[in-house]
Each structure stands twice: as structure tokens, then as C-alpha cells.
């Protein structure tokens, strides 16, 4: 885990916290913590999803359609 990975995850947590403040200015500490964790984990999931090669994603979709038939 590099410093850039940590910076991306921290930015996700910060962004989620600021989005929560925009929606609910009176949010309590537990809600802010939950938003920060969701932003932190969301960046990881998004990075994993976008990091997949397109061929691998297309192959998995083709396999899914074959199984449904």
C-alpha cells in the first residue's frame, strides 16, 4: 500500500464527510464516521472495479449469459 493509495482513500473519506455535511448540517458523530468509512471503502471498490481489464469483464459477462441460457 503506497502513499498514493492512502491519499486516495483519505480523499474518499473526506469527500463523503463533506457530502454528508451538505445534505445534513446537523449530522452527529456516528453519522459522520459512517460516511467516512463508506467513502474510504468506496474508493477501494471503485478502484478495483475500474482496474479490471475490459476483456476480463467482457468474458465474465459472456459466461453469465451462457449460464442463463
C-alpha positions in Angstrom: 0.0 0.0 0.0 1.6 3.2 -1.2 1.2 6.7 -0.1 -1.0 7.4 -3.1 -3.4 4.7 -2.2 -3.7 6.1 1.3 -4.2 9.6 -0.1 -7.0 8.4 -2.5 -8.8 6.6 0.4 -8.5 9.6 2.7 -9.8 11.8 -0.1 -12.8 9.5 -0.4 -13.5 9.7 3.3 -13.2 13.4 3.3 -15.4 13.8 0.3 -18.1 11.6 1.8 -17.9 13.6 5.1 -18.4 16.9 3.2 -21.2 15.4 1.2 -23.0 14.4 4.4 -22.5 17.9 5.8 -24.1 19.4 2.7 -27.1 17.1 3.0 -27.4 17.2 6.8 -25.6 20.0 8.5 -26.7 18.7 12.0 -25.3 15.2 11.4 -23.9 13.6 14.6 -20.5 12.0 15.1 -21.7 8.4 14.4 -23.2 9.5 11.0 -20.0 11.3 10.1 -18.0 8.3 11.0 -20.2 6.0 8.9 -19.9 8.4 5.9 -16.1 8.5 6.3 -15.9 4.7 6.4 -18.2 4.4 3.4 -16.1 6.8 1.4 -12.9 5.1 2.4 -14.2 1.7 1.4 -16.0 3.0 -1.7 -12.7 4.2 -3.2 -11.2 0.8 -2.8 -14.2 -0.9 -4.5 -14.3 1.7 -7.3 -10.6 1.3 -7.9 -10.9 -2.5 -8.1 -13.8 -2.2 -10.4 -12.1 0.3 -12.7 -8.8 -1.6 -12.5 -10.2 -4.8 -14.2 -9.1 -5.3 -17.7 -12.0 -4.9 -20.1 -11.5 -8.3 -21.7 -11.9 -10.0 -18.3 -15.1 -8.1 -17.6 -16.4 -9.0 -21.1 -15.6 -12.6 -20.5 -17.3 -12.8 -17.2 -20.4 -11.2 -18.8 -20.4 -13.7 -21.6 -20.1 -16.6 -19.1 -23.1 -15.2 -17.2 -25.2 -15.0 -20.3 -24.2 -18.6 -21.3 -25.3 -19.8 -17.8 -28.6 -18.1 -18.1 -29.5 -19.7 -21.4 
